[in-house]
Amino acid sequence: MPKNQKEPLKPHELPELPWYKLGVDIFELKGRSFLLTVDYFSKYPEVQQIPDKAASTVIGKLKAIFGRHGKEIISDHVPFASAEVRQFAKNWGINWKYSSPGYPQSNGMAERSIKTIKLTLKKAEQAKMDPHLALLSLRNTPVMGLGYSPAELLMGRVLRSTLPIASVALKPKHPKDVQKKLVQQQQRQAHYYNQHAKPLSVIQPGSVVRVETSQGWKPAVVTEQRPEPRSYNIVTDSGQTYRRNRRHLRTIKDQDLTGVVEEVGGDDTEGTVQKDNVQDQTAVFENTEQGNRTRSGRLVKRPSRFSDFEMH
């Protein structure tokens, strides 16, 4: 079964000030783990190597940064959705928002920054250059379309590096019309992306769907439409509960309903769904007894696990 179509972009609200909104993520490079924190306004990256991905390790690294900056954070779930991290965010007054699991596009700022950081560190290694100097150079490089570097946008000045620089360039100055340029840049990106995208329909709780997994599309029931954009809680036929983006769900339409999807519930790291939120639904399966064929002419055979169901 093919993937769902692309949906129009839902851009994040752009901040008016530096270090007001941050993206956080963990990435791997040559067997080592790194924690990335990037500012939505200035694109200024902080990169910290971490020995493991334990919540306590991540919290310790973030405290050093949040002690100086930060307010609202966008991140993936693991390990940022743990009870320990949630309590840390509450104690520090951090408004932490989570992207849908398996849908990195909703944390696009961090994902794009990771690609840039990885490329920078790989080139530094090839050139036998100190990685910290490579990151310093990156922070001094003007952001495309803005005309200012991340350092200038964050601190109002160029950072002193190994390159010769006039002292006047080190004096603080305040870049103008930055948010306006950011909005225009965001609108241009959305315009071109949305030319090949259209919105998917809203799925009502209780609907039978198929969810995209690494093993293909599996049957599930939607139990809740979450407050986050295009995000749903689902329960699978094995009783596991997940949070998934609308892009990962396919509705089942115009087919007779046969069988019954039992009310099931379960726990996982992404949250729980209560059993009483799952309404009785009938399972939907395609009729293959009439010899249905694909567009290429291949005969579609009914899976043996559905042999106990009457097909219509």
C-alpha positions as CSV (number, residue, x, y, z in Angstrom):
1,M,0.0,0.0,0.0
2,P,1.5,3.4,-1.0
3,K,2.2,6.1,1.5
4,N,-0.3,8.9,2.2
5,Q,0.0,12.1,0.2
6,K,1.8,15.1,1.5
7,E,-0.2,17.6,3.5
8,P,0.2,21.4,3.3
9,L,2.9,22.7,5.7
10,K,1.8,24.0,9.1
11,P,4.7,26.3,9.9
12,H,5.7,26.9,13.5
13,E,4.9,30.4,14.9
14,L,8.1,32.4,14.6
15,P,9.4,34.1,17.7
16,E,10.2,37.8,17.8
17,L,13.3,37.4,20.1
18,P,16.3,35.2,20.2
19,W,16.3,32.1,22.5
20,Y,12.6,32.4,23.0
21,K,11.8,29.2,21.2
22,L,14.2,26.3,20.9
23,G,14.3,22.9,19.0
24,V,15.9,20.0,20.8
25,D,17.0,16.6,19.4
26,I,19.5,13.8,19.7
27,F,21.6,12.5,16.8
28,E,24.3,9.9,16.2
29,L,27.6,10.4,14.4
30,K,30.3,7.7,14.1
31,G,29.0,5.8,17.1
32,R,28.7,8.8,19.4
33,S,25.5,10.6,20.6
34,F,25.1,14.3,20.6
35,L,22.4,16.6,22.0
36,L,21.5,19.5,19.7
37,T,19.7,22.7,20.8
38,V,18.9,25.2,18.1
39,D,17.3,28.7,18.3
40,Y,14.3,29.2,16.0
41,F,15.1,32.9,15.6
42,S,18.9,33.0,15.1
43,K,19.5,29.4,14.0
44,Y,22.3,29.4,16.6
45,P,23.2,25.8,17.5
46,E,24.5,24.3,20.7
47,V,26.0,20.8,20.3
48,Q,26.9,18.7,23.3
49,Q,28.3,15.1,23.3
50,I,26.4,12.8,25.7
51,P,27.6,9.4,27.0
52,D,24.0,8.0,26.9
53,K,20.4,9.0,26.2
54,A,19.2,8.7,29.8
55,A,16.8,11.4,30.9
56,S,19.1,12.4,33.8
57,T,22.0,12.9,31.3
58,V,19.9,15.0,28.9
59,I,18.5,17.1,31.8
60,G,22.0,17.8,33.1
61,K,23.1,19.1,29.7
62,L,20.0,21.1,29.1
63,K,20.3,22.9,32.5
64,A,23.6,24.4,31.5
65,I,21.8,25.9,28.4
66,F,18.5,26.8,30.0
67,G,20.2,28.5,32.8
68,R,21.2,31.2,30.2
69,H,18.5,30.9,27.6
70,G,15.2,29.3,26.6
71,K,11.4,29.3,27.1
72,E,9.4,27.1,24.7
73,I,10.9,23.9,23.3
74,I,10.0,21.7,20.4
75,S,11.3,18.1,20.5
76,D,10.6,14.5,19.6
77,H,9.3,12.1,22.3
78,V,12.2,9.8,23.3
79,P,13.7,10.5,25.8
80,F,12.1,13.9,26.2
81,A,8.7,12.6,27.1
82,S,9.8,10.8,30.2
83,A,8.3,11.7,33.6
84,E,11.7,12.9,34.8
85,V,12.0,15.4,31.9
86,R,8.4,16.5,32.2
87,Q,9.0,17.3,35.9
88,F,12.2,19.2,35.0
89,A,10.2,21.3,32.5
90,K,7.5,22.0,35.1
91,N,10.1,23.0,37.7
92,W,11.8,25.4,35.3
93,G,8.7,26.8,33.8
94,I,9.4,25.5,30.3
95,N,6.6,25.1,27.8
96,W,7.6,21.9,26.1
97,K,5.9,20.7,23.0
98,Y,6.3,17.3,21.4
99,S,6.2,16.3,17.7
100,S,4.4,13.2,16.6
101,P,6.5,10.0,16.9
102,G,8.0,8.9,13.6
103,Y,7.2,12.2,12.0
104,P,10.4,14.3,12.1
105,Q,9.0,16.9,9.7
106,S,7.1,18.4,12.6
107,N,10.4,19.1,14.4
108,G,11.9,20.4,11.1
109,M,14.1,23.1,12.6
110,A,16.1,20.5,14.6
111,E,16.2,18.0,11.8
112,R,17.6,20.5,9.3
113,S,20.2,21.7,11.9
114,I,21.3,18.1,12.5
115,K,22.1,17.7,8.8
116,T,24.1,20.9,8.8
117,I,26.0,20.0,12.0
118,K,26.8,16.4,10.8
119,L,28.2,17.8,7.6
120,T,30.2,20.4,9.4
121,L,31.7,17.8,11.8
122,K,32.5,15.3,9.1
123,K,34.3,18.0,7.0
124,A,36.2,19.1,10.1
125,E,37.4,15.5,10.7
126,Q,38.5,15.1,7.1
127,A,40.5,18.4,7.3
128,K,41.9,17.4,10.7
129,M,40.3,20.5,12.1
130,D,39.2,21.1,15.7
131,P,35.4,20.5,15.7
132,H,34.9,23.4,18.1
133,L,36.5,25.8,15.6
134,A,34.3,24.3,12.9
135,L,31.2,25.0,14.9
136,L,32.5,28.5,15.7
137,S,32.9,29.2,11.9
138,L,29.4,27.9,11.3
139,R,28.0,30.3,13.9
140,N,29.8,33.2,12.2
141,T,28.4,32.2,8.7
142,P,25.5,34.4,7.5
143,V,22.1,32.6,7.3
144,M,20.9,32.4,3.7
145,G,18.2,35.0,3.1
146,L,18.8,37.0,6.3
147,G,22.3,38.5,5.7
148,Y,23.3,37.9,9.4
149,S,25.1,35.1,11.1
150,P,23.5,33.1,14.0
151,A,26.0,34.8,16.3
152,E,24.9,38.3,15.1
153,L,21.3,37.4,15.4
154,L,21.7,36.1,18.9
155,M,24.4,38.3,20.4
156,G,24.5,41.3,18.0
157,R,28.1,40.7,17.1
158,V,30.5,38.5,15.2
159,L,32.4,36.0,17.3
160,R,36.2,36.3,17.5
161,S,37.7,33.4,15.6
162,T,41.1,32.4,14.2
163,L,40.5,34.7,11.1
164,P,41.7,38.3,11.2
165,I,38.9,40.7,11.9
166,A,38.6,44.5,12.4
167,S,37.7,45.5,15.9
168,V,34.7,47.5,14.7
169,A,33.0,44.2,13.5
170,L,33.1,43.0,17.1
171,K,31.1,45.9,18.4
172,P,27.4,44.9,19.2
173,K,24.7,46.0,16.7
174,H,21.1,45.1,16.4
175,P,19.9,43.4,13.1
176,K,16.7,44.9,11.8
177,D,13.6,43.4,10.2
178,V,14.8,39.9,11.1
179,Q,11.3,38.4,11.9
180,K,9.9,40.0,8.7
181,K,12.6,38.2,6.6
182,L,12.0,35.0,8.5
183,V,8.2,35.1,7.8
184,Q,8.9,35.8,4.1
185,Q,11.3,32.9,3.9
186,Q,8.8,30.6,5.6
187,Q,6.0,31.7,3.2
188,R,8.2,31.0,0.2
189,Q,9.0,27.5,1.4
190,A,5.3,26.8,2.1
191,H,4.3,28.1,-1.3
192,Y,6.5,25.7,-3.2
193,Y,5.9,22.8,-0.9
194,N,2.1,23.1,-0.9
195,Q,1.9,23.0,-4.7
196,H,2.2,19.2,-4.5
197,A,0.2,18.8,-1.2
198,K,-3.4,18.7,-0.1
199,P,-5.0,18.2,3.3
200,L,-6.1,14.8,4.5
201,S,-9.6,14.4,6.1
202,V,-10.0,14.6,9.8
203,I,-10.5,11.2,11.5
204,Q,-13.2,10.8,14.1
205,P,-12.6,8.9,17.3
206,G,-13.8,5.3,17.0
207,S,-12.9,5.1,13.3
208,V,-11.2,1.9,11.9
209,V,-8.0,2.8,10.1
210,R,-4.7,1.3,8.9
211,V,-1.5,2.6,10.5
212,E,1.8,2.7,8.7
213,T,4.5,0.6,10.4
214,S,7.9,-0.8,9.5
215,Q,6.1,-4.0,8.6
216,G,3.5,-2.3,6.4
217,W,-0.1,-1.1,7.1
218,K,-1.8,-2.6,10.1
219,P,-5.4,-2.3,11.3
220,A,-6.1,0.0,14.3
221,V,-8.8,2.1,15.9
222,V,-8.5,5.9,16.5
223,T,-9.3,6.6,20.2
224,E,-8.7,10.3,20.4
225,Q,-7.8,13.3,18.2
226,R,-5.1,15.1,20.2
227,P,-4.8,18.9,20.6
228,E,-1.5,18.9,18.6
229,P,-2.0,19.5,14.9
230,R,-2.9,16.3,12.9
231,S,-2.1,14.1,15.8
232,Y,-4.1,11.0,17.0
233,N,-4.0,8.4,19.7
234,I,-4.7,4.9,18.3
235,V,-4.9,1.3,19.6
236,T,-3.8,-1.6,17.4
237,D,-5.4,-5.1,17.2
238,S,-2.6,-6.3,19.5
239,G,-3.7,-3.9,22.2
240,Q,-0.8,-1.5,22.0
241,T,-1.4,2.3,22.1
242,Y,0.5,4.9,20.1
243,R,0.4,8.5,19.1
244,R,0.6,9.0,15.3
245,N,0.5,11.8,12.8
246,R,-2.4,11.9,10.3
247,R,0.1,11.1,7.5
248,H,0.6,7.6,9.1
249,L,-3.1,6.8,9.1
250,R,-5.4,5.6,6.3
251,T,-9.1,5.6,6.6
252,I,-11.2,2.7,5.4
253,K,-14.1,3.8,3.1
254,D,-16.9,2.4,1.0
255,Q,-16.6,-1.1,2.2
256,D,-18.9,-3.5,4.2
257,L,-17.9,-3.9,7.8
258,T,-17.5,-7.4,9.0
259,G,-16.3,-8.8,12.3
260,V,-15.7,-6.8,15.5
261,V,-12.6,-4.9,16.7
262,E,-12.5,-5.7,20.4
263,E,-12.0,-2.9,22.9
264,V,-8.4,-3.0,23.9
265,G,-5.9,-0.8,25.7
266,G,-2.3,-0.7,26.7
267,D,0.7,1.3,27.7
268,D,3.9,2.5,26.0
269,T,6.3,5.3,26.3
270,E,4.2,7.5,24.2
271,G,1.2,7.5,26.5
272,T,-1.9,5.5,27.2
273,V,-5.4,5.3,25.8
274,Q,-8.3,4.3,28.1
275,K,-10.5,1.4,27.1
276,D,-13.7,3.3,27.4
277,N,-12.5,5.7,24.8
278,V,-12.5,2.9,22.2
279,Q,-15.9,2.3,20.7
280,D,-17.0,-1.1,19.2
281,Q,-16.2,-1.1,15.6
282,T,-16.4,-3.7,12.8
283,A,-13.3,-4.7,11.0
284,V,-13.0,-4.0,7.3
285,F,-11.3,-6.3,4.8
286,E,-11.2,-6.3,1.1
287,N,-13.1,-8.9,-0.9
288,T,-10.6,-11.0,-2.8
289,E,-12.8,-14.1,-3.5
290,Q,-14.1,-12.5,-6.7
291,G,-10.5,-12.5,-8.0
292,N,-9.7,-8.8,-7.5
293,R,-6.5,-7.8,-9.3
294,T,-4.1,-4.9,-8.9
295,R,-3.5,-2.4,-11.7
296,S,-0.7,-4.5,-12.9
297,G,-3.0,-7.5,-13.2
298,R,-1.6,-9.5,-10.2
299,L,-4.3,-11.6,-8.4
300,V,-4.9,-10.4,-4.9
301,K,-5.1,-13.3,-2.5
302,R,-7.0,-13.2,0.8
303,P,-4.6,-13.5,3.8
304,S,-5.0,-16.8,5.7
305,R,-5.6,-15.0,9.0
306,F,-8.9,-13.7,7.6
307,S,-10.2,-17.2,6.7
308,D,-12.7,-17.1,9.6
309,F,-14.4,-14.0,8.3
310,E,-17.2,-13.9,5.8
311,M,-16.3,-11.6,2.9
312,H,-18.8,-9.4,1.1
